[in-house]
Amino acid sequence: MKKIFSICFVAVLLVAGMALDVQAQKKKKSKKSDDSDISSNVAAANISNESLLLGKWKFDVEHFKETMKKEVDSLRNTDPEKASEMEANIKILGSMLSAMTIEYKKGGEMETSIMGNTKKGSWHLEDNGKILVQKNKDNESKSRIIEITSSKLVLESSEGEDKIQIQLIK
């Protein structure tokens, strides 16, 4: 079972890494405030992100497929073999991702479920609610929260030089 979870997670990260979403770059904002405003905003952001994170999330498979199709189209001219390989994997990975959920619970507990098999772990936020740290007995991962609402979560992780974005929905 550990291998299935690891293989699925790595496959998702590798494939999604090829399809970077530049939307995150457009969302960068800068604010000027005094120190007291900053610390109260930081505490509010951490609490807000934590409360928004709680619940059961699933991969946004349609977003994944659209992103991958764009990547395949852009690769067709430069690397047709790789484009064909990716195109063949989109449907398989989409099916695997649609059967996967992540539930963030109060107290920092989490459960990942794929094809009926559940794996428990823990989570917490760092960097004033901007970084999600997820741990299980096999590994630890850190992801930057690009966007979080009551129904959408966009995470970005680094895999070597690549930045990988994954979109989850409730």
N, C-alpha and C positions, 0 to 999 in steps of 0.2 A: 504494500500500500504506500509506503514512504516513496518508493520509486515512481509510482503513478503521480502522486502529488508533485514531486520534484520535476518530473518530466513535463507535466502539464504547465507548471509555473514557468519553467525555463523556456518551453516552447512559446508560451504567451509573451514572455518578455522579449525573446529574440525576434519573433515575427512583428510584434507591436513596435519594437525598436526601429524597424525599417521604415515605419510610417509615422514620422514625427508630426505632431500637431503644433503648428506655430501660433495657435490661438493664445497660448499661455504668454507669449512674448507681448501680445497686444494688451494684456491685462495688467501689466506692471504699472503700479501707481506710486507716486511719492507724495508724502504728506509732511508738512512742517508743523510741529507742535512743541509746546514746552514739555519738560520732563514729566510733570504730573499728568498731563494729557496722554503722553506716550505710555506711561505705566498703567493707567486705567484702561486705555485702548488695548494694550497687550493682554491684560487679564480678561477683558471682555472678549477679545478674539479667541483666546484659548478656551474659555467656557463655551462660547458660541460654537466653535468648531467641534468641541467634544460633544455637545448636545446634538448637533446636526449629524455627527458620525454614527451615533447609536442607532442600531437597527440592522436589518438584513438587507444586504446589497447583492446584486447580480451583475454580471458583465453586460454592458450595452452591446449586444452582439451585432445589431444593425449598424451602429457606429463603427465597430471593429471591421465589419465587412466593407463598408464604404471606404474607410481609410485604407484598407488593404488593396481594394480594387484600384484606387488612385495610385498607390505605390506600384502595383503591377503594371498599370498603364505607362507610368513614367520609366519603368525598367525595360519595357518591351524593345525599345530601340537600342539600348546600350548592352543589355544582357538578356536576350530572349529566353535562354535556358533557365535562368534564375526566375524570370517572370512566370514561366510556365509552371515551375516547381511551386512557387508561392501561390499561384492561382489554384493549383490542385489542393493545396493545404488549407485554403480559406474555408471551405465547406467543413472539412474535418475539424479544424480548430474552432470554428463557429459552433459546431455541435457540442464539442467538449466544453466550451465556455458557457454555453447556455445551460449546462447541467451543473454549474459551479456557483456557489453562494459564499459570501463572507458575512458573518454576523458579528458586529461589535457590540459588546454588552457593557453595562455599568460595572465599575470596579476593574476595568482593564482586561476583561476576559474576551476571547474571541473564538469563533468556530468557523472553520473552513470546511465546506462540504462539496464533494465532487462525485457525481454518479452514485450517490447514496452512502459514501464513506466520509466520515467526519474526522477532522483533525482539530484538536484544541490548541490554543496558544494564548498569548497575551499581547496587549497593545498599550501604547501611551503616546502622548503628544510631546514634542520638543520644540524649541525655538519659537516660543510664544504661539503655539498652535499651528505652526506652518509645516512641521515635519511629523509624519506618522511613522512610528517605529512598531514593527510587528515581529513577534518572536514565537517560535515553537521549539521543540526540543532539538530539531535538526539545524535551524538557522535563524538569522535575524536579518530583517530588511528595513531600510529607511526609504521613505518616499516623500517627496515634497507635495503638499496639497496645492494644486493649481487652482481648483475651483471646488467649492462645496456649497450645496443648497440642501433643502429638505428631500430632494429627489435625485440629485446628481452629484457624483464625486469623481473628480479627475485627479489622478495621481501621476507623478513623474518620478521615475527612478533612473539611476545611472547604471548602465551595464557596459563597463569598459569606457570607451569614448562616446558611446551612443546614449542618448536620453530616450527613455521609453515612457510613453504615456498610455495609461489605461483608464477607460471611462466606465464607471459603475452607475447603476440606477437602482432605485427602490421600487 
